[in-house]
Amino acid sequence: LGKKLAQQLLSGAEERLPAKDKDCGTKLQRQLLFCFAVEVTLENTLNDAVLAQSAQNSFYEALQQDSPQFYRYLNDSGVFSFYLLAYRRGGNVEHNIGKVFAMLNDDKEDGRMTEIGETLYCVFSCQIAEIVTQEYLSANSARQ
């Protein structure tokens, strides 16, 4: 499951966005947001903490193997701290995440980048939840 999610990221999952959203934010920032969405969505979608941790580990191992430079940046940048604080703040989590995305993209304008970050987070979370559901259901069906 984690490896499949890493393949989604590295094959350009964020590039399959609506045209109006593709040009907003750097590709790197979209990829980092996707990684954060993987982390949160796995925890929220899988009812088993061990299974979620295993999928997260598999995701990061695949990133480390297939894109070591991106993996190093992900670990060294501290971006997750900003997203995690926004997530844990509660309230309108999606909007909080969007504000972080805008900040990381140096947006000081009218809030458009905040809206885009919010939308991206929601889109990524839905894509990831769909993959998790498909993989989890197919794995459970195979066992029965």
N, C-alpha and C positions, 0 to 999 in steps of 0.2 A: 504494500500500500504506500509506504513512504517513498519507495523508489519510483513508483508511478507518479506520485505528486512532484517529485524532483524532475522527472522527465517532462511533466507539464510545464514547469517553470522554465527549464532549459530549452524546451522546444518553442517557447514564446507564447505561453498562455496569455500573457498580458498584451500580446500583439493582436489577438483576436477580439479586441474591444471595438465598440462602435467608432467609426472614423473620427467623430468629434472629440473623443476622449484619448485617442492615440497620441496626439501631439502634446498632451498636457502632462507635465512632469517628465522627469528623465526616465529612461528605461531602467536605470539602476534603482531609482526610487520606487518604481512600480514593482520591480522584482523583490525588493526588500519588503514592501507592503504585502506582496503575495506570500512571502515566507512567514510573516507575522500572522497572516490569515490562516496559513496551514497550522501553525502552532495552536492557535485559539480554536479553530474549527475541529481539529482532531480531539482536543480536550472536551469540547462541547457536544460532539456528535457520537463519539464512542463512549459507551457506558462503563467501560472497563479501563481504569487508570493505567494498568500494566500494558494493555493493548495500545492505548494512546501513546504511552511513552515509547513503546517498541516501534510504532509507526513514525514517531518524531525522530527517533534515533536512526531509523532506516532512511528517512528523508535527508537528514544531515550527512550521513555517511555517503549517500549517493551524490549529494552536492560536492562533498569534499573530494570524491573520486573523479567526478565528471567535470567539475569546474572549481579547481582549487583556489584560483585567484578570487573568485566571487565568494567562496566559502570563507577565506581569510578576511575579506572585507566585512562580511556579515558578522563575523566574530569580533573583529577589532573596532568596528565603527561606533558601537554603542547605540545604534538606531533603535534596537529593540527596547532599550530602556525608555525612550520617549513614548513608543507605542504602548508599552506595558503600563506606564503611568497613566496614559490617556484611557486605556482599557479599564484599569482598576478604579479610576475616578468615578465610574458609574454614570448615572444620568443618561444622556444621549451619547452612548458609546461611539456610534458610527460618526457622529459629528465631531467628537473629540479626536477620533482617529484621523478624520479629514483635516482637522486643524494641524495635526502633527505632520501629515503629508504635505500640506501647504508650506509649513515652516521649513521642512527639509528641502523643499523645492525653491526656497527663498522667495516665496510669494508674499508680497506686501500690498497687494491690490485689493480688489473688491470682494474677495471671498470666493471667487470662482474656483480657485484651486482647492479650497476646502470642500466645496461641493463635489468636485471631481474625486478627491481622495475618499470622501464618504461613499460615493457611488462605486469606486473601484473596490473598496473594502467589502461592500455588500456583494458585488458581482463575484469577486474572488471567493468569498465565503460560500456563496451558493454553488459555484463550480466545484469547490473542494468537497463540500457536503455531498454533492451528487456523486463524485468519484468514490468517496468513502462509503456511501450507501451501496453503490454498485459493487464495489470490491468486497465489502463486508457481507452483503447478501449472497453474492456468488460463492464466497468462501464457506458460509454456513450451509448453503445448498449442497455444496460438494461433500461436506461432512455427513450429510443425512442420507 
